[in-house]
Amino acid sequence: MEPKRIDHLLQNIYRRLADNYGRLYWWPAEEPFEVMVGAILTQSAAWRNVEKAIANLKSAGALSPVAIRQLPLPELANIIHPVGFYNAKALKLKALANWLGKSYCDDLNRLFASDINSLRQQLLSVHGIGLETADSILLYAAGKPAFVIDAYTRRIVSRLGFAPEVNGYDSYQKLFTANLAANVRLFNEYHALLVELAKDACRKKPLCDRCCLSDICRFYKEKIPRLTLDTNLLQEYWKKQVKYNNIERLLQLAEQDEVDLAVTARIHEDIPEPPLMNKIDELPELNVNKTGSVTRLGFWELGRDMLGDRNFTDFYENALALANKRVGKKHLPDWRDWDHLHAHYLLKRDVFLTWDEGIICLAQELKDRFGVVVMKPEKFLEDFNSYSL
Ligand code: SF4
C-alpha cells in the first residue's frame, strides 16, 4: 500500500477506535518506576496477574529500586509469583534495579533526560529488557514518542491487510512512526486502543461482527485460504532440505493470519519415529492446526474422527491405475496419502499442498469429481503473491 494511503488509513483506524472505545488513559500505574516494573512483569502474562504482583510488591514495601536490590532473590520471586516465570522475572527486576542504582543513583529524572535513541539503547542493554519492554518504558514511563509493538498490534495490522513486507518489530514500528506525527499522547492512546480491540473483537478467534473496522479489514472481506499440508512438506522443512524456503514462507503467512494451515491427524503414521516425530508437538507454535482423520470401518482402527465418503474411497483404485499410467509405479499414492486427501476433502478445505507427483498427476480428476484442489506449494505461493499485489 502507498505510504500516502497508510497515513490516512492509520488516522481512520484511530478515529474509529477512539469513537468506539473512548479515551483509555494508559498506563495504569501510579509512578514511572511502577511502569518499568509492570513492563517487565507483563511479559507473557495477563495484566490482572501483573496487578496482583504489583499489589504484593506494594504491600511488602518493595516497589522501589533500593528495596528490590535488598530483597533476597527467592523472596522477590515469591512476591511476584502471580505473573509466572517469577524466577526469571525476579532476576530481571534485580538487573533493572542494579543498573538504575549504579548508573543513575536511582534518579529517574536524570535517566529520562537522555534523548529517546540513547535511552532506548541503554534500556536494551539491561538484562530482560527487549524491544517491546524498552518502548513501553520509553512511552509510558519516560513520556517519549516510541510506538509500542506487541503481538496484538501485529495481529490486527496483519489482518487488516497492511503488514510490512519484513516481519520484524522495527518494520511494524516504522509503519506507525513513519506515518503518524511523533506525539506521545497519540502513541499512548493508539497502542491502548489496539490492545482494547484485540481483547474485545480481534481475538485469536476474531469476533468480526462486533468490530468497528470490519468494513476496511481484509481478513473479514476475504476468506483466508485453508490449506492442508501434505506431511512430506513438513518433513522437508524440519530436515531443512532443498525446498525449506517455500514452507518457511507458508509458515510466515500463517503467522500473519494470511493463510490457515493444517495437517491431517494421520501425520503420526507418516512420522512415527523421533527425532521428527517429536517435532509434531511444535505444530501449534508454528500456527499449524491438526485436523481429524478418516475412520475406515472394519479395515483400519476405529475411534478416529470422521466417517469417510464411500465414493472417495472407491476412487482410490482408479486413481492408482491413472497414476501408474502417468507417473509410474514409483510414485503411486499409498493409503496414507489417500487418507490425508480424504480428510482434506471431508473438511472442505481449499487447497491440498503436496510435492507428491502421484497426487499432482490426479489434479484434474480430483477437482472434477470431488472439487478437491491440489497443487505444489510453489505454485500456490506464486498465485498467492500475484493475487496479493
Ligand atoms: S474485522 Fe475481524 S479480523 Fe478484522 S480487525 Fe476486526 S476483529 Fe480483527
Residues whose N, C-alpha, C, O or C-beta is under 5 A from the ligand:
A	BS01	SF4	R159 A201 C202 P206 L207 C208 C211 L213 S214 C217 F219 Y220
